[in-house]
């Protein structure tokens, strides 16, 4: 007998695939097994028992000799008892066993209907086709790979501790509702914890970012390894979704196999209904074998006809049930939108409102999963939610960046504030808000940053720097920053990335914006809102402005420092500067200015002016600076200035003057009439001579003529007894006057790159000058007396 297990390979699939088999597929599989047993049973009977038994049939006349034996079939034996002997031995036919076997075989082949002969084999073949067809989409290469990946991810998502945690955090159960919670047996036989309760239907992850389930600690705790595994699952689900949603091969394969089963059902019912009555017990056989057996007509008995007839009717009933089930499947396929799947019920039940709807094969597989157990889709949906993914990233961040680790990264910045700098992180760790001593927070290239309400714990926070970061604020966080933030620095690529909440920072004192703006920045940068910043004192714009926006003028009543750093774009419209009468510092860097803007001369409160890296050639307008009585610092460095006009003497209030990196050849003596100068930088020019009038500068503390062509130093230079820094490097000097000893306060002296052969021993009188402050070749230093060298080396 053929065992049924031999046919298992036709319908075998991985056990995990059962989640994609709805109830009708499971039901038809059982029907197929029953039909297969019918076929196997019939085939076994065909092999193990005689198929047909035949006896010869002969009709004799009454006048014939009584000695002749009248042979009749056993089926007519009783009806002819009057002509037959009354012995119980029956009629003899003089046929041996081989002749009977031959007659049976010939009559089986010639007289028996084909349906009666091959019914078991037809049942077996049809059933195998049904079984293969039902599971073909699990084996087809184009669909099986997608199914395997989906089932693998589904199982991992179902069992992931993050799924339980995410669903727990949105469960807003009441104690009374716990008794009514519906519990079910899951694939892994894990029952839902009573502590999870029934899920609240309107609450979302967005609205409760800080809610933590505390009554079930095991559900809330997620170690680092589990967090990394869940993070990898999110990435796999994203990529799988993009891949599967592109096509609908799974849907088409399932539709085709279902339609095929319906047509096959109709075919089987049609021909079986018409041929089932061909299975009879009595079969009349007429074959031309008289020369071998002596008989031509035979009466045969189909030994299994009665059983086959019953089996055929039973088989027809099973096929009818199978076909009706397939018709229902077809109705389900064609009258429901299976290529679209909505998670609306999951969103309502779990409160995770950002779970996206899916389409094509992804949607179809989820519909199939719902027929098995909707809980799978619910738990799988957690890994489609960006909010859930962000919370997982946040959890992993908190594991990696503990408060102790962050505290080790604290440094004091240039504003003497305790600063924490974070660079290229996937988010902002919640542990940052445990550093209550934090005064400055600097975030660089961090996307999807959300500042929670817990920022209010940082009572000392006054400075925030955002460099290419996308930031969202909780309402409470916005209120906190409005009251506490003093300094805000934002670096962006597009003016649309500017945070809108910054315009409401009414206590902000310093604002620095760095990024590329369109030429018409006054419209695109939307700076009109700056007028709400009543305390703004410092504004820095590093961009590509072509004019000064009117919105800057709107804060001119309290603006004291304005820094405009262009990328080389020409700044042409500067008339608005006239209205900023309270400015004390102004920087116009890389603005392609060819002349000093006249609007500057109206800024009577101005104390510092920086025109670095422009295109200035002539500065005759400098005479107008005499009206700026408070101007103490003038920076005209990194330009193309050829000479210094004599009008410079009228700037009697100047204390710092920067003329480095220009093309100046001659120093006018009038320059040194600015007798309040403390800082004078003339490095990187073409100066050959220093006028003796330099001795007038009795307040001079810093003097640099590095990288010039000076051959001699006037003795009057050493009358500037307050000099602390003297830079003479990279010139053509050959002698250093012994009067260097007059500079008792000298702490820094640069001589490297000249033609000195020996250093004067009077350098030893400069008691404040140490070896680290003497920039000179080592061989030249060795020319000093040993006691002077030892004195300088002594710290």
Secondary structure, 3 states (H helix, E strand, C coil): CCCHHHHHHHCCCCHHHHHHCCHHHHHHHHHHHHHHHHHHHHHHHHHHCCCEEEEEECCCCCCCCCCCCCCCCHHHCHHHCCCCCCCCCCCCCCCCHHHHHHHHHHHHHHCCCHHHHHHHHHHHHHHHHHHHHHCHHHHCHHHHHHHHHHHHHHHHHHHCHHHHHHHHHCCCCCHHHHCCCCCCCCCCCCCCCCCCCCCCCCCCCCCCCCCCCCCCHHHHCCCHHHHHHHHHHHHHHHHHHHHHCCCCHHHHHHHHHHHHHHHHHHHHHHHHHHHHHHCCCEEEEECCCHHHHCCCEEEEEECCHHHHHHHHHHHHHHHHHHHHHHHHHHHHHHCCCCCEECCHHHHHHHCCCCCCCEEHHHHHHHHHHHHHCHHHHHHHHHHHCHHHHHHHHHHHHHHHCCHHHHHCCCEECCCCCEEEEEECCCCCCHHHHHCCCCCEEEEECCCCEEECHHHHHCCCCCEEEEECCCEEECHHHHHHHHHHCCEEEEEECCHHHCCHHHHHCCCCCEEEEEECCCCCHHHHCCHHHHHHCCCCCEEEEEECCCECCHHHHCCCCCCCEEEEEECCCCCCECHHHHHCCCCCEEEEECCCCCCCCHHHHHCCCCCEEECCCCCCCCCHHHHHHHHCCCCCEEECCCCCCCCCCHHHHHCCCCCEEECCCCCCCCCCHHHHHCCCCCEEECCCCCCCCCCHHHHHCCCCCEEECCCCCCCCCCHHHHHCCCCCEEECCCCCCCCCCHHHHHCCCCCEEECCCCCCCCCCHHHHHCCCCCHHHEECCHHHHCCCCHHHHHHHHCC
